[in-house]
Amino acid sequence: MRLYTFSLVCERYFPFTSRIRHNTTQRTIIMPDEEKRTIKTIAVLIAMEAEAEPLISSFKLRPCPKSHHHAPLPSVVRSGEIAFGEENKAVEIVLVTCGQDSTHSVDSVGTVNAALCAYEVLKTHAPDVLINAGTAGGFQSKGCEIGDVFLVSEVKFHDRRIPIPTFTSYGIGAIETLKTPNMRAEITSLKSGICSTGNSLDATDVDREMMLQNDASVKEMEAAAVAKVCEMFKTPFVCVKAITDIVDGPHATETEFLENLAMAGRRLQETVPKVLEFMSGKSVADL
């Protein structure tokens, strides 16, 4: 049997690969026809119910029966068709939260459940774009303030440390988010920066060193995992994070997080609809 490298196969069978988007360790393929297709369905993945509640109430989203066909997940799926602006541009919003852990009765935060939720919503609903929205810590050294909202430019892991030369880049797992220059120009309140993902709310000294190497502005617990699943499905990935706590500040992370969680939810309620409205009626190429 003759073996081909990925690049040789693409060059032979897929001439559009000259338009592949690159970053240092990953590539995301979006076919030209898909870039031009009007966005009709947008998935929004949010880990915690408290983060999602303001959006659920604002959009009057209802439980969606078209879900959980592929796995017995705790995730909760809600949906609705929302019309934006004077042109009445309607788009289907599918909002999924990771649900409550059946053993511990808390939100199923972290990379494992987020990746499973992303798989389920992409497999079942086939959205044109997936947005991971939620809360995060921010770095004062990068100019972050509590209440800032970031439209993330790239995601990386800081706790997948594999000090073997051929695995180092895989462990970091860097993936660029969808390029959205027009949306950034329109919604000027959004900050830009790299998001670093790990499975702990706090950070060890080693985590901090890795986040420094990642050039992170934002730290949270799901985005890089969700981005990887989107990459597998060739689905454009967008990441919006509201800052609840300062990672390199003087206060305990858990204290600031709990104090500012409701405020961050309101900031997402203010910002995510602007992102959705900008996307509705447009193509991926227009973003």
C-alpha positions in Angstrom: 0.0 0.0 0.0 1.3 3.4 -1.0 1.5 6.0 1.8 1.1 9.7 1.3 1.8 12.6 3.7 -1.1 14.8 4.5 0.3 17.7 2.4 0.8 15.5 -0.7 -2.7 14.1 -0.5 -4.1 17.7 -0.1 -2.0 19.0 -3.1 -3.3 16.1 -5.3 -6.9 16.1 -4.3 -7.7 19.4 -2.7 -6.3 22.4 -4.7 -7.9 24.8 -2.3 -5.3 24.0 0.4 -3.4 27.1 -0.6 -6.0 28.9 1.5 -5.4 26.8 4.7 -5.0 28.9 7.7 -1.8 28.2 9.6 -0.4 28.7 13.1 2.8 27.4 14.7 1.5 23.9 15.4 -2.0 23.4 13.9 -3.9 24.1 10.8 -7.6 24.7 10.4 -9.2 24.0 7.0 -12.3 25.9 5.9 -13.4 25.2 2.3 -14.0 28.3 0.2 -17.7 27.5 -0.4 -18.3 27.2 3.3 -16.6 30.6 3.8 -19.2 32.2 1.5 -22.3 30.4 2.9 -24.6 32.5 5.0 -24.4 31.8 8.7 -27.7 30.3 9.8 -26.9 28.3 13.0 -24.6 29.5 15.7 -23.7 27.3 18.7 -22.7 28.9 22.0 -21.0 26.7 24.5 -20.8 28.0 28.1 -19.5 25.8 30.9 -21.6 27.1 33.9 -25.3 27.7 34.3 -24.6 30.9 36.2 -22.5 32.2 33.3 -25.2 31.3 30.8 -28.4 32.3 32.7 -28.4 36.0 31.6 -28.2 35.0 27.9 -30.8 32.2 28.3 -33.3 34.7 29.9 -32.5 37.5 27.5 -33.1 35.4 24.4 -35.9 33.3 26.0 -34.2 30.1 24.9 -36.1 26.9 25.5 -34.9 23.2 26.0 -34.0 21.7 22.7 -35.2 18.1 22.1 -32.7 17.7 19.3 -29.8 16.7 21.5 -28.0 14.0 23.4 -28.3 11.5 20.6 -24.7 10.3 20.8 -23.8 10.1 24.4 -25.4 10.2 27.9 -24.0 13.6 28.8 -25.2 15.9 31.6 -25.1 18.9 29.2 -28.2 21.0 28.8 -29.1 22.3 25.3 -31.4 25.2 24.7 -32.3 26.9 21.4 -34.3 29.5 19.7 -34.5 31.5 16.5 -33.5 35.1 17.1 -34.0 38.0 14.8 -31.6 40.9 14.9 -31.8 44.5 13.8 -34.1 46.4 11.5 -33.4 43.9 8.7 -34.9 41.2 10.9 -32.0 38.8 10.2 -32.9 35.6 11.9 -30.4 33.0 13.1 -30.8 29.8 15.1 -29.0 30.0 18.4 -28.1 26.7 20.1 -26.8 27.3 23.6 -25.2 24.4 25.5 -24.0 24.3 29.1 -21.9 21.4 30.5 -24.6 20.5 33.0 -24.4 19.3 36.6 -22.0 16.5 37.6 -24.2 13.6 38.9 -21.8 12.6 41.6 -20.8 16.0 43.1 -23.8 18.1 42.1 -21.7 21.0 40.8 -21.2 22.4 37.3 -19.2 20.1 35.1 -16.4 22.5 34.4 -13.0 21.7 32.8 -11.7 20.3 29.5 -13.3 16.8 29.5 -16.9 17.8 29.7 -16.4 20.8 27.5 -14.9 18.7 24.7 -17.8 16.2 25.1 -20.3 19.0 24.9 -18.6 20.4 21.8 -18.7 17.0 20.1 -22.4 16.5 20.9 -23.5 20.0 19.7 -21.3 19.8 16.5 -22.4 16.3 15.7 -26.1 16.9 16.3 -26.6 20.5 15.2 -23.8 21.0 12.6 -23.6 24.8 13.4 -21.9 27.1 11.0 -19.8 28.7 13.8 -19.2 27.7 17.5 -18.6 30.3 20.1 -17.1 29.3 23.5 -18.2 32.1 25.9 -17.6 32.3 29.6 -15.5 33.7 32.4 -11.7 33.8 32.8 -8.9 35.2 34.8 -6.8 38.0 33.3 -3.3 39.1 33.7 -2.6 42.6 35.1 0.7 42.5 33.3 -1.2 42.4 30.0 -3.4 45.3 30.9 -6.4 43.2 32.0 -9.0 44.6 34.4 -12.0 42.9 36.0 -15.0 43.2 33.7 -12.9 43.3 30.4 -14.2 41.1 27.6 -11.8 39.4 25.3 -12.3 38.2 21.7 -9.5 35.6 21.9 -7.0 35.4 19.1 -5.4 32.0 19.9 -5.8 29.2 22.5 -3.1 27.0 24.2 -2.8 24.6 27.1 -0.6 25.3 30.0 -1.0 22.0 31.9 -0.3 19.5 29.2 3.4 19.4 29.8 5.1 16.7 27.8 8.9 17.4 27.8 9.6 15.0 24.9 10.7 16.8 21.8 8.2 15.4 19.4 5.3 15.9 21.9 6.0 19.4 23.1 4.0 21.3 20.5 1.2 18.7 20.8 1.0 19.3 24.5 0.7 23.1 24.1 -2.0 22.5 21.4 -2.0 26.0 19.9 -5.0 26.8 17.7 -5.8 30.1 16.2 -9.4 31.3 16.5 -11.4 32.4 13.4 -10.1 35.6 11.9 -12.7 38.3 12.5 -11.2 41.6 11.4 -14.5 43.2 10.5 -16.2 42.2 13.8 -13.2 43.5 15.8 -13.4 46.8 13.9 -17.2 47.0 14.6 -17.2 46.0 18.3 -14.3 48.1 19.6 -14.9 47.3 23.3 -13.5 43.8 22.8 -9.9 43.2 23.8 -7.6 40.8 22.0 -5.2 38.3 23.4 -4.1 34.7 23.8 -6.1 32.3 26.1 -4.4 29.6 28.1 -6.4 26.6 29.3 -5.9 24.3 32.2 -8.0 22.1 34.5 -7.4 24.0 37.7 -8.9 27.3 38.9 -5.7 28.3 40.7 -2.2 28.1 39.2 1.1 26.5 40.4 4.4 28.1 39.8 5.0 25.8 36.8 1.6 26.7 35.4 2.5 30.4 35.7 5.8 29.8 33.9 3.9 28.0 31.1 1.3 30.7 30.8 4.1 33.3 30.5 5.7 31.2 27.7 2.2 31.0 26.1 2.1 34.9 26.2 -1.3 34.5 27.8 -3.6 37.4 28.5 -6.5 35.2 29.7 -6.6 32.0 31.7 -9.5 29.6 31.9 -10.5 25.9 31.9 -12.2 24.9 28.6 -11.4 26.9 25.4 -8.4 24.9 24.1 -10.3 21.7 24.4 -13.3 23.1 22.6 -11.1 24.5 19.9 -9.6 21.1 19.2 -13.0 19.5 18.7 -14.0 22.3 16.3 -10.8 21.8 14.4 -11.7 18.1 14.0 -15.1 19.1 12.6 -13.7 21.9 10.5 -16.0 24.3 12.2 -15.0 27.9 12.7 -14.2 28.6 16.4 -14.7 31.9 18.2 -13.9 32.6 21.9 -15.3 35.3 24.1 -14.2 35.6 27.7 -15.2 38.0 30.5 -12.6 38.7 33.2 -13.6 37.8 36.8 -10.3 37.8 38.6 -6.7 38.9 38.2 -4.3 35.9 37.9 -1.2 37.9 38.9 -3.0 40.1 41.4 -2.9 40.2 45.2 -6.2 38.5 45.9 -7.2 34.8 46.0 -8.5 33.6 42.7 -11.5 31.8 44.2 -12.6 34.9 46.2 -12.4 37.3 43.2 -14.1 34.8 40.9 -17.1 34.3 43.2 -17.4 38.0 43.9 -17.4 38.9 40.2 -19.2 35.9 38.6 -22.6 37.7 38.4 -21.0 40.8 37.0 -19.1 38.8 34.3 -22.4 37.1 33.4 -23.9 40.5 32.8 -20.9 41.5 30.7 -21.4 38.4 28.5 -25.1 39.3 28.3 -24.1 42.7 26.9 -21.4 41.5 24.6 -22.4 38.1 23.1 -25.6 39.4 21.5 -23.5 42.0 19.7 -21.3 39.2 18.4 -24.3 37.2 17.4 -26.0 40.1 15.7 -22.8 40.9 13.7 -22.6 37.3 12.5 -26.2 36.9 11.5 -26.9 37.2 7.8 -23.2 37.2 7.0 -20.8 34.6 5.8 -17.7 33.4 7.6 -15.6 35.4 5.0 -17.5 38.6 6.0 -16.5 38.4 9.6 
